[in-house]
Amino acid sequence: MSNAMYNKMWHQTQEDLSSLLDKEAEKRMDQHRDQVFIFQMLATFYIKYVQIFRNLEDVYDQIVHPQKRILIRKILDGVMGRILELKNEMVELELTEFHYFDDILQDLKLAPQQLDIPIPKYFLKEKLEVIKGREKILSQILTETGFSTSDKKYPVKPVPLEEAVKVIQVSERARQGRLRAMFMKQIYLQECRAKQSKLSGEKFADMGAAALRIQKVWRGFRQCKRTKRERAEEMIFLGMNPPPSFNEVSDAMLQADRVAHLRRKVQMKHEEEYRDALVTIKDDLRLMEGPDIKENLQDQIRHWFIECRNLTGSFPDYPKEEEGGSAIIFSSKTPEQVIEDILESQEEEEKSKKKKKKKENKPEKEKEKKETKDKNKEEDEEWKMSPSVFLPTMEEGNSIYKDLWKNKDESWNFPQDYDPEMIKEAKRKELESEIRVQVDELMRQELKNLKLAVNREKESAAKPRKKKEKNKGKKGKRGKKDKDLTADRTIESLFKELVEEGLLIQSLQVTLSDYIGEYSYLGTTLRQVSIEPMPSLLDVRQLVTLYAVLPLGSAEVHEKAPLVKSLLLAGPSGVGKKMLVHAICTETGANLFNLSAASIAGKYPGKSGLQMMLHMVLKVARQLQPSVVWIGDTEKTFYKKVPQAEKKMEPKRLKKQLPKILKLLKPDDRILIVGTTHRPFDAELQSFCRVYQKIILIPRPDYASRYVLWKQILQRNGGVITEALNVSCLAKISDGFTQGDIVHVIKQALTERRVRQQPHKPLTATEFISALTSMSPVYQEEEESFKNWYAKTPMGKKRALAITGGNPENQKDKGKKKE
């Protein structure tokens, strides 16, 4: 796809965004009561914003014009934030984390795959060098301390030279022996055949009969092959089987990948040229236009002095530096407008004195009005969309697009390099503000001289002592709150210590796309019959993207979007909870801190040791953000009763500290606490739910997900899927088994030898069944226990009340009274 095509795609996406913003502005003012209608409206906006996000992400990744990219990035972050806001609205409305849009997707003629939220490539591209440097340092520390992951997986012991020679000799002699034995066997069989033919005395068969027999076999074999080929062609023609080159990557796709790679190189080159131009153009403007700007500003300010003197009879007070200097008076105003403002201000002062007397009698009336308004609000409990933080940024970006880029003629800029005129406009303003500071100093002195010479006035010096005292007091308070326990140490030394202690670990290179699954196509239908469906694996993946990856990847989104500080992944063992934690780190380039009970056992003992450990973790996590703090088997931290075998480990050390850590985290801190558990029922529910803001229940895979899993994991491990292998049968048989079980079975069956045998011995379903029988599945009862546990969580209780027709707000009040 060429630059022109991406420009066209951007213009089209901007048009869609503009119409969507207009629609949302219309609906925002309306008040509704029908919950189904409200959800339909929110879901439609959500789906449309996701489509815009997908297009903008592609455009931002591939477009090469540096000034366009700045605007696209601003709008992209706005769209991302709005998606998170709409998701939050839907969660509060439906009181569930999972939503189903089957009917809306049908109306919009979209496939479920188009609901996939892409992870912007700039998350990693913009800090690739930093991530690579950090990984190098981490792997270096691990190898020095002997904690290298590669060493753990494949322990290699050094072998002496003599032993190595003996091993090679033994294996070589054994190979030669096998060959000799085979050769001798062939000679022996030949001799046996010769003896038998002599004894029997049979003559050779007729040559014609022999030829006829060979022809018969050959023709049968040939016809069988032709029939198979014709049957395969018929199946392809009917659309029952894919064409032979269906899974192969076409030449056009390979060429497109090459072009995309080249475009990224051009993109980087244009970015560098643009940064250099920002400096050079400003320097040129300072030389060429700087003196003229200075003279114009001085003339403008002098004119203001004289006009004020003529109108009011005295010279004006010059605005202070803190207030903005002369920029306050002359910002986007002509000298004539400034004179009008002076006259208006005098009239307003006189009017304000008269109004003050009237206002003294009003407060009582206003209070009465407010009380009546509050009563009316209570009576009319109508739903209204909550205010958005991201809509103004999107609207601003959209208006900039319309003013600058929509109808801009770019026929002169075929290579899509930076536009120098736009830089000049921006830098003129910067230069003017810099020169204005110098001019203000000169003109203040000039005004003093004028006052002394003409009016003989003396100015009283300002005394800003009180403000300074206040600031000092505040600083002192802050200092007391934030005690730095490691003020004398560098971040590098703290980083190294945490790695050596095993609290900062290397994340596995796993992407979210590796978390394979399929959509739930019956979600809406089941909810209409008031049955709560189990979420699909792709629903889980989508939630992880929304709550973890997008906020951690973008600082702008994290600061303004609904803040998610902690996330709990609960589900049976083998469903991919740890994999999702590692995927979050891989997709965002985050550090991974391991604070599970087993990891911190025996480290930093005592209260002071625990305080020091948490301080170090938070300090490094803040400095090298984004960061993920992972607490594996987190139910141990919140045990109802600690088992006797685990008492020495002190699993509940972090129980009181975690709520304090959450309070310390601010919107600026891109730190996420992620807990994983396969036995949430062992934990105290109240303290557990107080720490984990969002709870995602991960189910065992359904039939559709198992079918996709078997196909993709087989192919990834070198398996070839033929007609002999019934994947549907495998998906049905493996009901109840988790993704981890399926991966284990495939790796166990597909040895190197078996992969080599596939051309003449295709894979069959029976080969995997024996391995499956040795594993224990997740039974329906276990899944029900997870469902029942989730129903006791705050969100689960609210959802149950909403389904039964209860009011969650009334229930809250009752709970408070009981307490």
Salt bridges, closest charged atoms under 4 A:
GLU15 OE2 - LYS406 NZ 3.44
GLU24 OE2 - ARG28 NH2 3.57
GLU24 OE2 - ARG82 NH2 2.30
GLU57 OE1 - LYS121 NZ 3.14
ASP61 OD2 - LYS121 NZ 3.99
ASP61 OD1 - LYS125 NZ 3.04
ASP61 OD2 - ARG264 NH2 2.91
ASP77 OD2 - ARG73 NE 3.29
GLU85 OE1 - ARG82 NH1 2.85
GLU94 OE1 - HIS99 ND1 3.03
GLU94 OE1 - ARG527 NH1 3.23
GLU97 OE2 - LYS694 NZ 3.65
ASP116 OD2 - ARG541 NH2 3.24
GLU126 OE2 - ARG73 NH1 2.64
GLU172 OE2 - ARG175 NH2 2.80
GLU271 OE2 - ARG69 NE 2.99
ASP283 OD1 - ARG286 NH1 3.69
GLU289 OE1 - ARG428 NE 2.78
ASP299 OD1 - ARG302 NH1 3.55
GLU307 OE2 - HIS303 NE2 3.90
ASP317 OD1 - LYS451 NZ 3.49
ASP341 OD2 - LYS333 NZ 2.68
ASP380 OD1 - ARG33 NH2 3.92
GLU382 OE2 - ARG33 NE 3.67
GLU396 OE2 - LYS74 NZ 2.80
GLU410 OE2 - HIS65 NE2 3.84
GLU410 OE1 - LYS68 NZ 2.67
ASP419 OD2 - LYS408 NZ 3.07
GLU421 OE2 - LYS424 NZ 3.86
GLU430 OE1 - LYS282 NZ 3.25
GLU430 OE2 - LYS427 NZ 3.17
GLU432 OE2 - ARG436 NH2 3.27
GLU434 OE2 - LYS282 NZ 2.59
GLU434 OE1 - ARG286 NH2 2.69
GLU446 OE2 - ARG302 NE 2.72
GLU459 OE2 - LYS451 NZ 3.05
ASP484 OD1 - HIS615 NE2 3.16
ASP484 OD2 - LYS619 NZ 3.24
GLU497 OE1 - ARG489 NH2 2.66
ASP514 OD1 - ARG716 NH1 3.55
GLU532 OE2 - ARG527 NH2 2.91
GLU532 OE1 - ARG799 NH2 3.27
ASP633 OD1 - HIS678 ND1 3.56
ASP669 OD2 - ARG622 NE 3.15
ASP682 OD2 - ARG679 NE 2.83
GLU684 OE1 - LYS655 NZ 2.77
ASP735 OD1 - ARG706 NH1 3.30
GLU767 OE1 - ARG754 NE 2.68
GLU783 OE2 - ARG700 NE 3.14
